[in-house]
Amino acid sequence: MTLTCETNPYPALFTKLHTGLIKPSSVIGKGVKNPKAIAGGWILLQIHQAQTPNSGVIKIVTAYNGKGFANTKMVYRSKIWKRLVEDGFKPKAITINNQLVIACHNPQPNFDTEA
């Protein structure tokens, strides 16, 4: 199925967010730290889930400005990438809507630890 603006309004919403036609608070509400990054990540997650509903991605992480990272080197050097790996997530650098972002899946339990 090909997604169009009628079936998936999120690409247009992402464009409006970054051109200043809407504020991040209209997407995610008020009182959030780094609202543009959170709003951009949420919109890109909705786009990704519409395109690949069975992917298992639970979170999309963007750069601080809510857009994608400049390149994969920046992704792997980011604090959030290192934190996700430390916390047991298996992040991947993927492209959604021409934006390079971090996709997070549910953390897998580690059964190899000693009691």
C-alpha positions as CSV (number, residue, x, y, z in Angstrom):
1,M,0.0,0.0,0.0
2,T,1.4,3.4,-1.0
3,L,0.9,6.0,1.7
4,T,-0.5,9.4,0.6
5,C,-1.2,12.6,2.6
6,E,-4.8,11.4,2.9
7,T,-3.8,8.1,4.6
8,N,-0.8,9.4,6.5
9,P,-0.8,13.1,7.5
10,Y,2.4,12.8,9.5
11,P,4.9,13.8,6.8
12,A,3.1,17.0,6.3
13,L,3.0,17.5,10.0
14,F,6.8,17.0,10.2
15,T,7.3,19.6,7.5
16,K,5.0,22.1,9.3
17,L,6.9,21.6,12.6
18,H,10.2,22.4,11.0
19,T,9.0,25.3,8.9
20,G,7.5,26.9,12.0
21,L,3.8,26.6,10.9
22,I,3.0,24.7,14.1
23,K,4.7,24.6,17.5
24,P,6.0,21.5,19.2
25,S,3.4,22.0,22.0
26,S,0.6,21.5,19.5
27,V,2.0,18.0,18.9
28,I,3.1,16.8,22.4
29,G,1.8,19.4,24.8
30,K,3.6,21.8,27.1
31,G,6.2,21.3,29.9
32,V,8.5,18.9,28.0
33,K,12.2,19.3,27.9
34,N,13.6,19.6,24.3
35,P,10.1,19.8,22.8
36,K,11.2,20.0,19.2
37,A,13.3,16.8,19.5
38,I,10.4,15.0,21.2
39,A,7.8,16.2,18.8
40,G,10.0,15.3,15.8
41,G,10.7,11.9,17.2
42,W,7.0,11.2,17.8
43,I,6.0,12.2,14.3
44,L,8.7,10.1,12.7
45,L,7.7,7.2,14.9
46,Q,4.1,7.5,13.5
47,I,5.5,7.6,10.0
48,H,7.6,4.6,10.6
49,Q,4.8,2.6,12.2
50,A,2.5,3.4,9.3
51,Q,5.1,2.2,6.8
52,T,6.3,-0.9,8.7
53,P,3.7,-1.8,11.4
54,N,5.4,-5.0,12.5
55,S,8.9,-3.5,13.0
56,G,8.8,-3.5,16.8
57,V,10.2,0.0,17.1
58,I,9.0,1.7,20.3
59,K,10.9,5.0,20.1
60,I,12.6,7.2,17.5
61,V,15.3,9.5,18.7
62,T,16.3,12.6,16.7
63,A,19.0,15.2,17.1
64,Y,18.3,18.1,19.5
65,N,16.6,20.2,16.8
66,G,14.0,17.5,16.0
67,K,15.5,16.6,12.7
68,G,17.7,13.7,11.7
69,F,21.4,13.5,12.4
70,A,23.9,14.8,9.9
71,N,25.6,11.4,9.3
72,T,26.0,8.0,10.9
73,K,29.2,9.1,12.7
74,M,27.2,11.7,14.6
75,V,24.7,9.0,15.5
76,Y,27.3,6.7,17.0
77,R,29.0,9.5,18.9
78,S,25.8,10.8,20.4
79,K,25.2,10.5,24.2
80,I,21.8,9.0,23.6
81,W,23.2,6.2,21.4
82,K,25.7,5.3,24.2
83,R,23.0,5.5,26.9
84,L,20.6,3.2,24.9
85,V,23.4,0.6,24.5
86,E,24.2,0.8,28.2
87,D,20.5,0.3,29.1
88,G,20.2,-2.9,27.1
89,F,18.5,-1.5,24.0
90,K,19.6,-2.5,20.6
91,P,19.4,0.8,18.7
92,K,19.7,1.1,14.9
93,A,20.5,4.1,12.7
94,I,17.7,4.2,10.1
95,T,16.3,6.7,7.6
96,I,12.7,7.8,7.9
97,N,11.3,10.6,5.7
98,N,14.8,11.4,4.5
99,Q,15.9,11.9,8.1
100,L,18.7,9.8,9.8
101,V,17.4,8.8,13.2
102,I,17.9,6.2,16.0
103,A,15.3,3.5,16.2
104,C,14.9,1.7,19.5
105,H,13.4,-1.7,20.1
106,N,12.3,-3.2,23.4
107,P,15.3,-4.2,25.5
108,Q,16.0,-7.9,25.6
109,P,16.4,-9.5,29.0
110,N,20.0,-10.6,29.8
111,F,19.9,-14.1,31.1
112,D,23.7,-14.5,31.0
113,T,24.2,-12.6,34.3
114,E,25.4,-14.4,37.4
115,A,23.3,-14.4,40.5
